[in-house]
C-alpha cells in the first residue's frame, strides 16, 4: 500500500488522521477499526506523516486572526516576517498547529480598572450642570452625560494633571 492509499483507506473506514503540533500522528475512531489500521499506519509512519503534511485545509479566517494575534503578542511588526509566518502556516500543518497552540496561550486582556470620570483629563464639563460632563474620547455614556463622581471601567482613562 502506498502512504496515500493508507490515509485514504483509514479515512474511508471512519478514522480521523491528523498531525499533532509535535509532528506525530493522531488517529481517532472506532476501536476495532483503529486496531486493524494501527500496525499498517505504524509501518509507514514517516511516509504517512509526509502525506498528511501535504494535504492541508486552508487556514480559516479565525485561524489567521489567531496567528496575527500571536504575532502581535510577541511584538512581531516586520511585514516580511508576518507574511512568512502566515504563508508557512498556510502550507505546513505542523507550523500552523504550533502557532495556534501558542496563540491559545495568550492571556486575556485585563478588564479596565474602575476610575472616576471627574479625575480624567478627557472629562469635559457641561455648561448646564456643575457635576455633569462628557467623555472627549467618545466612550459610551447616558444621554444626560456623565457625573463627575461616576465610577466606570474605562481603558482610555488618563489622570488629570495638577493644574487641570
N, C-alpha and C positions, 0 to 999 in steps of 0.2 A: 504494500500500500504506500502511496505517496503521502507526504505530510499533509498536502491539501486535501486529499481524499479522507485522511484520518479526521481532520477537522470537520469536513462536510458530513461524514458518516456519523460522527459523535453528535453533531448538532441535529442531524436528521432523526436520530434516536432520542432526542429530547434533552441532551446535555447542553449546558451553557459553559462555553470555554472563554476564559478571559485572562489577560495578563495582569499580574499584581504589580504594584509600584516597585517591587523588588526584582521584577523580571522573571518570576516563576508563573506557572500555570495554575489558575484556579478553575476547578471543574465542579459544577453543581448539577444536581438532577437526581433521578430515581436511583436508589442504591444498587439495585440489580443491574441496571444499565451501566452505572458507574463502575461496578466491579468487573463487568465484561470489557469495558474500554480502557480502564486504568493501565493494564500492562502494555497495551498497544501504544497508548499515549506516552507512557514512560520510556518505551523502547525507542521512540523517535523524538524525545523531549526537545532537544535543541532545534530540530527542524520544525516542529510544531510551534515553538516559540517564534521562530522566524516567520512562519505563515501568519500567525496571529498578529505579529507586529506590522505586517504589510497591509492587512485588511482592517483598516480602522474606519470608524464612523467619523464624519466631520465633526469638529467641535461645535457645540451648541452655543447660542448667544450667551446663555448663563455661564457656561464653562469659560468662554472668552472673557466675560466680565470678571469672573473669579481669578483668572490668570492676571488680568490687568490690575485687579485689586491687590494681588500678592506683590506684583512688581512695584506698585505704588508704596505698599507697606515696607518694602525693603529699600525704598528710595531710589529705585532704578528710573532714571529720567532720559537716558540716552535712546533716541528714537530707533537707532540701528539695533541696539541690544533688545529693545522691546519687540521689534519686528522679528528678530532672530528667535526669541523665545516663543512668540506666537506661531511662527512657521514650524518650529520644531515640535511644539505641542500638537499642531495640526497633523503632522505626518508620523510622529512617534508616540504610540500609546503609553510607553513606559515613561517618557518625559512628561506627557500630559498627566498621567496618574500621579507622578511625583509632585508636580507643581500644584495640582488640585488638592493633594493631601496637605501641602504646605499652606495653601490658601485657606483650607478649612481650620487651620490653627491660628488664624489671625484673630486676636481678641476683639470682641465687640467694643465699639467706642463707648467711653463712659458717658452717661447722660449728663447734660449740662447741669451745673450746680444751681442751687436756689440763690437768687440775687434780688436785691431791692431796686426797683426801677429808678427811684429818685437818686440813687447813688451812681447811676450810669451816665457817662458823658453823652450818650445818644438820646437821653430823655430830654425832650423839648416841651416845656410847659405851655399850656394853652393860655390864651388871653382872657377866657371867660370863667376860669376857676383856678384858685391858687394851688390846689393839690393835684390837678389833672394835667396830663401831657400825652405826647405821642412818641413812639419809637422812631428815630431817624433812620433805623436800619430795616424798616418795613417788616418788623415782627408782627405776628397776629395780635390783635387787641380788640377789646369790646368797642362797640360803636361810640360810646361817650369818651373813650380814651382810657389811658392807664392812670391809676392812682399812684402817687409818688411813694406810697408805702407798700405797694403790691409786691409780693414775693412770687417770682416766676422762675421757671427753668429757661435759661437763655444762653445760647452759645455765642452770642455777639456782645455780651456784657464787657464793658471797659470802664474801669473805675474813673469817676470824675476827678480831675486834678484838684489840688488845694484851692486854687483860685476860681473854680467853676461851680 
